[in-house]
Amino acid sequence: MGLLTLVNDIDPAGGGIPARSLHWIGPPGTTPGVRRGRGFRYHGVLPMALRPFKTRFAPSPTGLLHLGNIRTALFNYLLARQAGGTFLLRLEDTDAMRGHEKFARALEEDLRWLGLAWDEGPEAGGGHAPYAQSERGHVYKEYFAALESKGLAYPCFCSEHELAIARKTALAAGRPPRYSGKCRALSRAETEARFARGEPATLRFRVDDGRTVEFDDKVRERQTFATSDIGDFVIRRSDGTPAFFFCNAIDDAVMGVTLVVRGEDHLTNTPRQILLLQALGLPAPEYAHIALVVGADGAPLSKRTGSRSVQELREAGYLPVAISNYLARVGHTYDSNALMSLPVLAQNFGLSRLGRAPARYDETQLIHWQHEALLHLSSEEIWNWMEARVGALVPPDKRPAFMDAVRANVTFPADALHWAQIVFTDALTVSHPARESIDAAGEDFFDVARRALEKHGADFKAVSNMLRHQLAVSGKALFQPLRAALTGELDGPEMAKLLPLIGVDRARERLSKFVMS
């Protein structure tokens, strides 16, 4: 891995390392290539404008993926597919106390199940391995050294207690909490003496006052930040691990990411990352900061606030296409309300269609897309979806009829199990509303229903017609008590399809329970 250097007598973005002081940092015996672009010569890495389109999803494997962060992955995936570009997966696991191998494998499994296959990253390979940041310490070390050697980063010995007091003081005075620069002016001798005493130190990036950092956000348009509000910031912790936004920015640049789509909560990280990349002569990607998904309480949806994980949704029986169709519309609009495959979702996806207001999570909409997805499944796919829950109950010769009967009334495999138990077992639980309907109908109703069943068998239309003529009942007064006695429910699949599956013997037994003699 080599450090890109910008070589020219012009600073392309302000605040860059002077050309005369730049040098190549790479493996022994290697030399940088040279590319020309808009008056500048870039060593080792192409300017961003000349690079192939690439997005990325860079989760921290500290827990299971939930709807909030899988939406970010989906947006990046759709944009990459639309542009015929590359979708990169990178694991941001530098926080050793929280990262865990099992979560990394789980998130990869979730992405595959959703159909969000990455083109570059773990297992897929690519030219920028390794793709776990815990394995890229040697890369970050080179960039830290480059910044220190040019006086753009310095050790800071301030304790957390000191910094906390300074933050409180600034906030109380109505000022942005920024570092005072206390350790900026330490001499080399003072620094070495404090290291010799074993004092821990972070590494801070030096930010000059009186400048502005500007960029065109693809969702929020022009963004401007004053460096006087930013202050010198930590890029390496006192334990030697890199700060999140440092390695995040470095890897985006050296891995050729051209567009970073992420939550608006990262917006304030962006000017810091741009300053770092300018100082190192590395090309900055374009940024699109999307609105966060919030729950009913208005708080950002996250695993900490009870957002359901992808694993939980999969285990409940949600279909991948239902999740992708829902999330693609959370904060984003389509002209069509039809269920779409991932390629069609990608074809019609656009950053210009993204809103800036917080996007509210609505479970009823997710369930709507689940129903839509189920309607598009073949009989074989429906059976595969429900088989693990109902396979032991549904006789092989009854499977087509059972699926035809219940498919419009099931949302999850647990619903299919509920109806399989009603149809194929003798146990019957009668709901409270169903019991009220049965009691209101009276014994004579079920006596006639039992006789109609003996005469007409499992022909529900004929059974109900006999009841209508003999008892002069119709509508709810006819159909609800009959359904309640046969299924224990007031609503459900068509009785004309259920009764043949229940069978005459089981149906007779159920009706007889409500006749005294």
SEDREN-902865 format. One line per 10 residues: their letters; for each residue x, y negated, z negated of C-alpha. Coordinates in steps of 0.25 Angstrom, whole numbers. Example, Ala and Ser with C-alpha at 12.3 -4.5 7.8 and 13.67 -1.06 7.14 Angstrom:
SEDREN-902865
AS = 49/18/-31; 55/4/-29
end
This chain:
SEDREN-902865
MGLLTLVNDI = 0/0/0; 6/-13/4; 2/-27/-1; -3/-36/11; 4/-49/12; 0/-62/19; 11/-68/26; 9/-82/32; 13/-97/28; -2/-99/26
DPAGGGIPAR = -10/-94/14; -23/-88/20; -32/-90/8; -25/-98/-2; -18/-93/-14; -11/-82/-6; 4/-77/-9; 13/-86/-1; 18/-79/11; 33/-80/8
SLHWIGPPGT = 30/-72/-5; 23/-60/1; 28/-47/3; 24/-33/6; 21/-23/-5; 20/-9/0; 26/5/-1; 41/6/1; 45/6/16; 32/0/21
TPGVRRGRGF = 30/-14/28; 17/-21/31; 11/-22/44; 7/-36/49; -6/-41/54; -10/-55/59; -23/-61/56; -27/-76/57; -13/-82/55; -9/-73/44
RYHGVLPMAL = -1/-60/44; -6/-49/35; 3/-38/31; -2/-24/29; -17/-27/28; -26/-33/39; -33/-46/37; -48/-43/32; -54/-48/45; -46/-38/53
RPFKTRFAPS = -49/-26/44; -60/-16/47; -73/-18/40; -72/-11/26; -81/-11/14; -79/-4/0; -86/1/-12; -76/1/-24; -83/6/-36; -77/8/-50
PTGLLHLGNI = -79/23/-54; -84/20/-68; -98/26/-67; -108/31/-57; -112/23/-45; -125/15/-47; -135/8/-38; -128/-5/-39; -114/-1/-35; -119/9/-24
RTALFNYLLA = -126/-2/-18; -113/-9/-16; -107/3/-10; -119/4/0; -117/-10/4; -103/-8/7; -105/5/14; -116/-1/23; -108/-12/27; -96/-3/31
RQAGGTFLLR = -105/6/39; -112/-6/46; -98/-12/50; -92/2/54; -82/-1/43; -76/7/31; -83/9/18; -72/11/7; -73/17/-7; -63/13/-18
LEDTDAMRGH = -64/17/-32; -61/5/-42; -56/13/-54; -45/5/-59; -52/4/-73; -47/18/-78; -55/17/-91; -68/18/-83; -65/25/-70; -68/39/-69
EKFARALEED = -65/50/-58; -79/56/-59; -86/42/-56; -77/40/-44; -82/54/-39; -96/51/-42; -97/38/-35; -91/45/-22; -101/55/-23; -112/45/-25
LRWLGLAWDE = -107/37/-12; -107/50/-4; -121/54/-8; -126/40/-4; -119/41/9; -109/30/7; -97/37/12; -85/29/11; -75/28/23; -62/26/14
GPEAGGGHAP = -59/29/0; -59/41/-9; -59/54/-2; -62/46/11; -48/41/12; -42/29/19; -30/21/21; -31/14/7; -30/25/-3; -31/27/-14
YAQSERGHVY = -45/22/-16; -46/23/-31; -40/10/-37; -35/18/-49; -25/24/-39; -21/10/-33; -13/4/-44; 0/4/-36; -8/-5/-25; -12/-15/-36
KEYFAALESK = 1/-15/-42; 8/-20/-30; -2/-32/-28; -1/-35/-43; 14/-36/-41; 13/-45/-28; 4/-55/-36; 14/-55/-48; 26/-57/-39; 20/-69/-33
GLAYPCFCSE = 15/-76/-46; 0/-73/-43; -2/-64/-55; 3/-65/-69; 2/-57/-82; -8/-62/-92; -6/-58/-107; -19/-64/-112; -27/-55/-121; -42/-52/-119
HELAIARKTA = -45/-59/-131; -38/-72/-126; -45/-71/-113; -59/-68/-119; -57/-81/-128; -53/-89/-115; -66/-84/-108; -75/-88/-119; -69/-102/-120; -70/-104/-105
LAAGRPPRYS = -85/-99/-105; -88/-108/-117; -83/-120/-109; -91/-116/-97; -78/-112/-89; -76/-100/-81; -68/-90/-89; -55/-90/-82; -41/-86/-87; -33/-98/-92
GKCRALSRAE = -20/-94/-86; -13/-93/-99; -3/-82/-94; 0/-89/-80; 12/-97/-85; 19/-86/-93; 33/-85/-88; 40/-73/-84; 47/-72/-97; 35/-73/-105
TEARFARGEP = 28/-63/-97; 39/-53/-98; 40/-55/-113; 25/-53/-115; 26/-40/-107; 38/-36/-115; 29/-37/-128; 19/-28/-121; 8/-38/-120; -2/-33/-110
ATLRFRVDDG = -5/-42/-98; -15/-43/-86; -11/-48/-73; -18/-61/-68; -19/-67/-54; -16/-81/-53; -27/-90/-48; -24/-104/-44; -34/-115/-48; -40/-124/-38
RTVEFDDKVR = -44/-114/-27; -56/-108/-22; -59/-94/-17; -69/-93/-6; -75/-82/1; -88/-79/10; -96/-68/2; -104/-60/12; -116/-61/3; -114/-73/-5
ERQTFATSDI = -107/-82/6; -96/-92/2; -90/-90/-12; -81/-100/-19; -73/-98/-32; -64/-108/-39; -51/-102/-43; -51/-110/-56; -63/-102/-60; -56/-89/-58
GDFVIRRSDG = -43/-91/-65; -32/-81/-65; -38/-67/-66; -33/-53/-70; -29/-43/-59; -22/-33/-68; -27/-28/-82; -17/-27/-93; -17/-12/-92; -12/-14/-78
TPAFFFCNAI = -25/-10/-70; -29/-20/-59; -42/-28/-61; -54/-24/-53; -54/-35/-43; -39/-35/-41; -39/-20/-36; -52/-22/-29; -47/-34/-21; -34/-27/-18
DDAVMGVTLV = -40/-14/-13; -51/-21/-5; -40/-28/3; -30/-17/5; -41/-7/8; -46/-16/19; -60/-19/13; -66/-30/22; -79/-32/14; -82/-31/-1
VRGEDHLTNT = -97/-29/-4; -99/-30/-19; -108/-35/-30; -108/-50/-33; -103/-47/-47; -89/-46/-40; -90/-60/-34; -81/-67/-44; -71/-56/-41; -70/-60/-27
PRQILLLQAL = -62/-73/-28; -52/-66/-37; -50/-55/-27; -49/-65/-15; -38/-73/-23; -30/-60/-25; -31/-55/-11; -27/-69/-6; -15/-69/-15; -11/-55/-10
GLPAPEYAHI = -14/-58/5; -24/-47/5; -37/-49/14; -49/-51/6; -62/-44/10; -75/-51/12; -85/-50/1; -100/-48/-1; -105/-49/-15; -118/-42/-16
ALVVGADGAP = -129/-45/-26; -130/-35/-38; -141/-26/-40; -148/-29/-53; -158/-21/-61; -172/-25/-66; -165/-33/-77; -157/-41/-67; -144/-35/-72; -134/-29/-62
LSKRTGSRSV = -137/-15/-59; -126/-6/-63; -123/7/-70; -121/-1/-83; -136/-6/-82; -142/7/-79; -141/8/-64; -144/22/-59; -131/29/-53; -131/35/-39
QELREAGYLP = -129/48/-46; -142/46/-54; -149/42/-41; -144/54/-34; -148/64/-45; -162/58/-46; -164/61/-31; -162/48/-24; -158/49/-10; -145/42/-5
VAISNYLARV = -153/35/7; -163/29/-3; -152/23/-12; -145/17/0; -158/11/6; -161/5/-7; -148/-1/-11; -146/-6/3; -158/-15/1; -154/-20/-13
GHTYDSNALM = -150/-34/-10; -150/-31/5; -161/-32/15; -164/-23/27; -174/-26/38; -180/-12/37; -186/-5/25; -184/8/31; -175/19/25; -161/18/32
SLPVLAQNFG = -149/27/33; -136/22/28; -131/19/43; -144/11/45; -143/4/32; -129/0/36; -133/-5/49; -143/-15/43; -135/-19/31; -129/-33/31
LSRLGRAPAR = -123/-42/20; -132/-54/25; -144/-46/20; -139/-45/6; -145/-54/-4; -138/-62/-15; -148/-60/-26; -147/-49/-36; -153/-36/-30; -163/-29/-39
YDETQLIHWQ = -163/-14/-41; -177/-9/-38; -179/6/-41; -192/6/-34; -185/3/-21; -175/14/-23; -186/24/-25; -193/18/-13; -181/21/-4; -180/35/-11
HEALLHLSSE = -194/38/-6; -190/33/8; -178/42/8; -186/54/4; -196/51/15; -185/52/25; -180/66/21; -182/79/28; -189/90/21; -176/97/20
EIWNWMEARV = -169/85/14; -181/83/4; -179/97/-1; -164/96/-3; -167/83/-11; -177/90/-20; -172/104/-20; -163/104/-33; -176/100/-41; -187/108/-35
GALVPPDKRP = -180/119/-28; -183/129/-39; -198/126/-39; -202/124/-24; -204/138/-17; -196/138/-4; -209/140/4; -215/128/-3; -204/118/-1; -209/111/12
AFMDAVRANV = -223/109/7; -217/104/-7; -208/94/0; -219/89/9; -229/88/-3; -220/80/-12; -210/72/-4; -218/59/-4; -220/60/-19; -205/62/-24
TFPADALHWA = -194/52/-26; -184/61/-33; -182/76/-34; -188/76/-48; -201/72/-42; -200/84/-33; -198/92/-45; -210/86/-52; -219/90/-40; -212/104/-38
QIVFTDALTV = -215/107/-53; -230/103/-51; -232/111/-39; -224/124/-42; -225/126/-57; -236/128/-66; -232/118/-76; -240/105/-74; -239/92/-82; -251/83/-81
SHPARESIDA = -248/68/-81; -256/59/-91; -263/52/-79; -266/65/-72; -272/71/-85; -281/59/-86; -286/61/-71; -288/76/-75; -297/73/-87; -305/63/-79
AGEDFFDVAR = -308/73/-69; -314/83/-78; -315/98/-78; -325/99/-67; -316/93/-57; -305/103/-60; -315/115/-60; -319/111/-46; -305/108/-42; -301/123/-46
RALEKHGADF = -313/128/-38; -309/120/-26; -295/126/-27; -300/140/-28; -308/137/-15; -299/129/-7; -285/133/-12; -274/123/-10; -281/114/0; -281/101/-8
KAVSNMLRHQ = -291/94/1; -301/105/0; -300/106/-15; -301/91/-16; -313/90/-7; -321/101/-15; -318/92/-27; -323/80/-20; -336/87/-16; -340/94/-28
LAVSGKALFQ = -336/83/-38; -338/71/-30; -324/65/-33; -314/58/-24; -302/50/-24; -294/49/-37; -305/56/-45; -303/68/-35; -288/69/-32; -281/64/-45
PLRAALTGEL = -287/74/-55; -284/85/-45; -270/81/-43; -268/79/-58; -273/93/-61; -264/99/-50; -251/91/-52; -252/84/-65; -250/71/-57; -260/60/-52
DGPEMAKLLP = -250/57/-40; -241/65/-31; -240/72/-18; -252/76/-9; -261/86/-16; -264/93/-3; -249/96/-2; -247/99/-17; -259/109/-19; -254/120/-10
LIGVDRARER = -240/119/-17; -247/120/-31; -255/132/-26; -269/136/-29; -265/145/-42; -257/134/-48; -268/123/-44; -279/132/-50; -272/133/-63; -270/118/-65
LSKFVMS = -284/115/-61; -289/125/-71; -282/118/-83; -292/107/-82; -304/116/-81; -309/121/-95; -317/133/-90
end
